[in-house]
């Protein structure tokens, strides 16, 4: 009996694997690099000891949202980040 249960379990797992939707797709390295550069341009990093370098605009969530928007648009985004476009400070 245990062998029969194991075969049934393996068959069931195989059917579930085939039935799983395969809609998720990975982004390409080129799009990721383009979007990473766009995020760095829109939200420049701060440099310790240099008050002129970087900015304090945007939070980490704003940066993630900007990156996701860039990926969704296949590497094409507006020049201004989302919070700057809204006019909030």
C-alpha positions as CSV (number, residue, x, y, z in Angstrom):
1,X,0.0,0.0,0.0
2,X,2.7,2.6,0.8
3,X,4.1,2.3,-2.7
4,X,0.7,3.0,-4.2
5,X,0.3,6.1,-2.1
6,X,3.8,7.4,-3.1
7,X,3.0,6.9,-6.8
8,X,-0.3,8.7,-6.4
9,X,1.4,11.5,-4.6
10,X,4.1,11.9,-7.2
11,X,1.5,11.8,-10.0
12,X,-0.6,14.5,-8.3
13,X,2.5,16.7,-7.8
14,X,3.3,16.3,-11.5
15,X,-0.2,17.3,-12.6
16,X,-0.1,20.3,-10.3
17,X,3.3,21.4,-11.7
18,X,1.9,21.2,-15.3
19,X,-1.2,23.1,-14.3
20,X,0.6,26.0,-12.7
21,X,0.4,29.2,-14.8
22,X,3.7,30.3,-16.4
23,X,2.8,34.0,-16.8
24,X,5.7,35.4,-14.7
25,X,8.6,36.6,-16.8
26,X,12.0,38.0,-15.7
27,X,13.2,41.4,-16.9
28,X,16.2,41.5,-19.1
29,X,19.6,42.7,-17.9
30,X,19.5,45.6,-20.3
31,X,16.2,46.9,-18.9
32,X,17.4,46.4,-15.4
33,X,20.6,48.4,-16.1
34,X,18.7,51.2,-17.8
35,X,16.2,51.4,-15.0
36,X,18.9,51.3,-12.3
37,X,20.7,54.2,-14.1
38,X,17.4,56.1,-14.3
39,X,16.8,55.7,-10.6
40,X,20.3,56.8,-9.8
41,X,19.8,59.9,-12.0
42,X,16.3,60.7,-10.5
43,X,17.4,60.0,-6.9
44,X,21.1,60.8,-6.7
45,X,22.9,59.2,-3.7
46,X,24.2,61.3,-0.9
47,X,27.9,61.6,-0.2
48,X,29.0,62.0,3.4
49,X,30.9,65.3,3.9
50,X,29.8,66.8,0.6
51,X,26.5,68.8,1.1
52,X,26.3,69.6,-2.6
53,X,26.2,65.9,-3.7
54,X,22.9,64.1,-3.8
55,X,19.5,65.1,-2.7
56,X,17.1,64.3,0.1
57,X,14.1,63.9,-2.2
58,X,12.2,60.6,-2.2
59,X,12.1,57.6,0.1
60,X,13.1,54.1,-0.6
61,X,9.5,53.3,-1.5
62,X,9.6,56.1,-4.0
63,X,12.7,54.7,-5.6
64,X,11.2,51.2,-5.8
65,X,8.0,52.5,-7.4
66,X,10.1,54.5,-9.9
67,X,12.1,51.4,-10.8
68,X,8.9,49.3,-11.1
69,X,7.4,52.0,-13.4
70,X,10.5,51.9,-15.5
71,X,10.5,48.1,-15.8
72,X,6.7,48.2,-16.7
73,X,7.5,50.7,-19.5
74,X,10.4,48.6,-20.7
75,X,13.1,51.0,-19.6
76,X,11.4,54.2,-20.6
77,X,10.4,56.7,-17.9
78,X,9.8,60.4,-17.4
79,X,12.8,62.5,-16.4
80,X,11.3,63.5,-13.1
81,X,10.6,61.1,-10.3
82,X,7.0,60.5,-9.2
83,X,7.2,62.8,-6.1
84,X,8.7,65.6,-8.0
85,X,6.0,65.4,-10.7
86,X,3.3,65.8,-8.0
87,X,5.0,69.0,-6.7
88,X,5.3,67.7,-3.2
89,X,8.4,68.5,-1.1
